[in-house]
Structure formats: structure tokens, C-alpha cells
Amino acid sequence: MSTNIKSTVEELVRPFLDENGFELVDIEYVKEGGNWFLRVYVDKEGGIDIDDCGRISEYLSAKLDEKDPIEAAYFLEVSSPGAERPLKKPQDYRKAIGEHVFVTTYEPVNGLKEFEGTLVSYDEQTVVVEVGKKKHEIPFDKVAGARLAIKF
């Protein structure tokens, strides 16, 4: 159900985003407490601001009202992915090479399930993260989640 909603929302918002130079980062449809939230994370070169989020929200809200693909009541939120942006698509990983990242795995790799360090390389099979002076080759199918991380 959630996957269907996400793909429908992507179909509705994609033309507007492409036309206006925005990048769709992620879509979440989640229940928190007693409420459903439809969250659309968007970015663009140089960053996204509150006015951009407002324009996208107005456009998407009108399209959702027109198509009405979601039966339950929900809150629509359009925002930036933030400083700790998730890495979801291959291009996200490629863009993040050289950046500080946090990667979690479904099962231990080299005895660890969490890796925080520099993303050295990525291909469809392997993510390489340098933690300290040690490089960890993580099979991509074992990656549970990855995001940019703020280095303190």
C-alpha cells in the first residue's frame, strides 16, 4: 500500500520538480501516533528554501486533491532532506564520494554494523567507507541505510 502511494505521489510531483530544477530525494508515507504523514523531501543546486517548499506543497496538494489517491486523512509535509541527507539512489552515493557518511548494515561486515567515515567509492555492488585509516568494503545488498553525517 505504502509503495503504491509513494509511486503515485512521485508521478504527480515529478513533472513540476523537473520543470523547476528540483530533485526528489525521498517520499515517506508513515503513521506516527494516530496520524498519517506524507513527507516529500526535495533539494536543488544551492539548497532549497521555505518559498520553494511552499510552491511544491501547493502544487502537490492540488494534484492530490484532484486524484485523491490516499483514503486516510494525512498531513502533507514538503521539506529539505537536511544536513544529514539520506543516500537512497545510485546518484546520491556517487555525489557523496569524499563526504563524511554514516552507513548501517543488516548484518555485521568486518564485525561491525555501523560505519562512520569518508565514502571512498561506490559501485552497484560495493560501498567503501574509510573509518580512521581502515577501509571497509561493504556489499551493497547488506546496506540497511546510509546518510551524510555531520563531523564533530
Salt bridges, closest charged atoms under 4 A:
GLU10 OE2 - ARG14 NH2 2.49
ASP18 OD1 - ARG14 NH1 3.91
GLU23 OE2 - ARG85 NH2 2.62
GLU23 OE1 - LYS95 NZ 3.12
ASP26 OD2 - LYS88 NZ 3.39
GLU28 OE1 - ARG39 NH1 3.75
GLU32 OE2 - ARG39 NH1 2.82
ASP43 OD2 - ARG85 NH1 3.00
ASP52 OD2 - LYS44 NZ 2.97
ASP52 OD1 - ARG55 NH1 3.53
GLU77 OE1 - ARG39 NE 2.64
GLU84 OE1 - ARG147 NH1 3.26
ASP92 OD1 - ARG85 NH2 3.45
GLU107 OE2 - LYS142 NZ 3.25
GLU116 OE2 - HIS100 NE2 2.93
GLU124 OE2 - ARG94 NH1 3.41
